[in-house]
Structure formats: structure tokens, C-alpha cells
């Protein structure tokens, strides 16, 4: 099974484990840390993720993963919150954050900068538009290295 197929399968198992809840799967990755494979499943919900949420989804996913047995080598399952500054991964992330302050990091410079913070005004498959203190900037999505909700303290 290819890595992509494996991650797609784990994503689907994750969706099954959150069925009937307000929790959503926001990312799945398989990484090697200190010589150990770590299957990381990131979950989120509108009110924020609790430790109990992580433990509950971890138990449910463990059962589903044991039944499907998609990973041939030993691994550690980690279910956690992506944190307050999680990058946008889906169209739903963009939709949820329309009208909110976002931080955008670029691969290549625009207007002599690689990072902008502004209000997400519009988005589509090709670009996003942000308002930076009254100045409107349209950014090609192919040039976005990372976009997340701006954390303001």
C-alpha cells in the first residue's frame, strides 16, 4: 500500500471514529521520531479539544486500526489538538475563517515581503484576498506556504 493510500485509509478510519460528534479530523501524518513511527491524528472542534476528547478518539481509532491492520511495522498512535495556530488544510478552514484575521506565509515575496496578516475577505480555488488595514491584497494559493488564523494576545 502506498503512503498516500495508507494516510487516506487512516483518514477514513478517523472519520468513522468521530462520527456522531462535533469533532473533525484535520490532519493525519505518519512520521519517524527518534526511530519510532508515529501515526499522528489531529482533531479539532468548535469549543476546542480536551484531553478526554483525545483519549476517546484514540481508543476508538485503536480498535479500528487493529481491525484494519494497515500498518505493517510497529507504531505509536498519537491523537492531539493541532493547536490554536493550526494551518488551514481544507476549504472548510477557509470558510470558517472568512472575515477573521489570518497570517499568511509565502514561498516567494510579494511587495518585498513573505508574510502578511490581514482579514480574509475572499477565497476560491485559485487565490485568497486579504484586507491589510484598508489595502486589499490578492495572493495566488500556489504561493502560500502556510495560512492560519492570526493569534492575537
C-alpha positions as MATLAB code, in Angstrom:
seq = 'XXXXXXXXXXXXXXXXXXXXXXXXXXXXXXXXXXXXXXXXXXXXXXXXXXXXXXXXXXXXXXXXXXXXXXXXXXXXXXXXXXXXXXXXXXXXXXXXXXXXXXXXXXXXXXXXXXXXXXXXXXXXXXXXXXXXXXXXXXXXXXXXXXXXXXXXX';
ca = [
       0.000    0.000    0.000;
       1.379    3.418   -0.922;
       1.954    6.043    1.771;
      -0.852    8.182    0.319;
      -3.267    5.230    0.307;
      -2.306    4.427    3.904;
      -2.914    8.010    5.058;
      -6.212    8.113    3.139;
      -7.283    4.894    4.860;
      -6.329    6.233    8.292;
      -8.221    9.463    7.492;
     -11.351    7.412    6.716;
     -10.934    5.403    9.933;
     -10.559    8.706   11.772;
     -13.795    9.980   10.236;
     -15.532    6.825   11.460;
     -14.178    7.372   14.965;
     -15.608   10.913   15.197;
     -18.965   10.060   13.614;
     -21.868   11.473   15.621;
     -19.695   14.084   17.356;
     -18.752   17.700   16.593;
     -15.104   16.634   16.392;
     -13.424   16.690   12.988;
     -10.226   15.134   11.685;
      -7.984   17.968   10.477;
      -4.769   16.132    9.603;
      -3.163   12.696    9.546;
       0.561   12.080    9.238;
       2.999    9.233    9.658;
       6.413   10.428   10.786;
       9.522    8.885   12.252;
      10.598   10.368   15.581;
      13.600    9.005   17.462;
      13.487    5.892   15.281;
       9.818    5.163   16.043;
       6.948    5.503   13.574;
       4.339    7.898   14.942;
       0.860    7.936   13.438;
      -0.371   11.413   14.321;
      -4.061   12.233   14.039;
      -5.028   15.848   14.678;
      -8.588   16.587   15.759;
     -10.487   19.794   16.402;
     -13.918   21.016   17.425;
     -15.505   24.461   17.751;
     -15.137   24.708   21.545;
     -11.577   23.342   21.491;
     -10.286   19.836   22.093;
      -9.983   18.397   25.591;
      -7.720   15.634   26.856;
     -10.829   13.440   27.197;
     -11.641   14.045   23.511;
      -8.141   12.912   22.519;
      -8.323    9.823   24.750;
     -11.795    8.875   23.458;
     -10.836    9.214   19.788;
      -7.551    7.410   20.434;
      -9.420    4.424   21.914;
     -11.883    4.334   19.008;
      -9.112    4.661   16.413;
      -7.025    1.956   18.086;
      -9.869   -0.526   17.703;
     -10.438    0.424   14.051;
      -6.703    0.339   13.272;
      -6.338   -3.079   14.921;
      -9.218   -4.399   12.798;
      -7.933   -2.908    9.517;
      -4.241   -3.527   10.343;
      -2.960   -1.170    7.595;
       0.495   -0.549    9.115;
       2.915   -3.462    8.948;
       5.557   -2.061   11.304;
       5.261   -1.105   14.975;
       3.993    2.444   15.509;
       2.740    4.791   18.187;
      -0.725    6.362   17.746;
      -0.916    9.986   18.836;
      -4.252   11.839   18.817;
      -3.991   15.512   19.654;
      -5.177   19.029   19.001;
      -3.430   20.892   16.203;
      -3.143   23.978   18.400;
      -4.607   27.433   18.082;
      -2.445   28.387   15.098;
      -3.120   25.286   13.011;
      -2.653   25.710    9.278;
      -5.685   25.629    7.001;
      -5.988   22.220    5.371;
      -9.478   22.296    3.859;
     -11.975   24.589    2.203;
     -13.959   24.430    5.438;
     -10.992   26.025    7.242;
     -11.102   28.936    4.796;
     -14.879   29.241    5.145;
     -14.749   29.187    8.946;
     -12.167   31.948    8.942;
     -13.646   34.281    6.338;
     -13.868   37.700    7.994;
     -11.182   36.757   10.543;
      -7.582   37.886   10.893;
      -5.238   35.410    9.227;
      -1.481   35.094    8.958;
      -0.143   34.142    5.530;
       3.410   32.937    4.866;
       4.543   32.785    1.245;
       7.042   30.748   -0.727;
       8.162   33.802   -2.695;
       7.994   37.507   -1.929;
       5.152   39.808   -2.835;
       5.577   43.545   -2.270;
       9.016   42.797   -0.761;
       7.575   40.569    1.981;
       6.938   36.865    2.559;
       4.467   37.249    5.425;
       1.208   39.179    5.768;
      -1.505   39.496    8.390;
      -4.956   40.731    7.470;
      -8.649   39.932    7.308;
      -9.585   37.078    4.968;
     -12.071   38.792    2.660;
     -12.478   36.216   -0.099;
     -11.101   32.869   -1.254;
     -11.529   30.424   -4.107;
      -9.541   27.528   -5.558;
      -7.008   29.866   -7.172;
      -6.435   32.725   -4.721;
      -7.274   34.442   -1.470;
      -7.906   38.113   -0.824;
      -6.945   39.745    2.458;
      -7.511   43.263    3.739;
      -4.441   44.707    5.426;
      -5.519   47.936    7.145;
      -7.622   49.000    4.163;
      -5.213   47.752    1.480;
      -6.574   44.742   -0.401;
      -4.088   42.077   -1.485;
      -4.860   39.039   -3.650;
      -2.485   36.105   -3.226;
      -2.174   33.064   -5.510;
      -2.835   29.956   -3.385;
       0.096   28.188   -5.070;
       2.375   30.752   -3.391;
       1.001   30.115    0.121;
       3.398   28.112    2.263;
       1.128   28.342    5.319;
      -2.059   30.145    6.282;
      -3.609   30.077    9.721;
      -5.836   32.134   11.968;
      -3.793   35.004   13.422;
      -3.200   34.562   17.127;
      -3.771   37.852   18.911;
      -2.987   38.254   22.596;
];
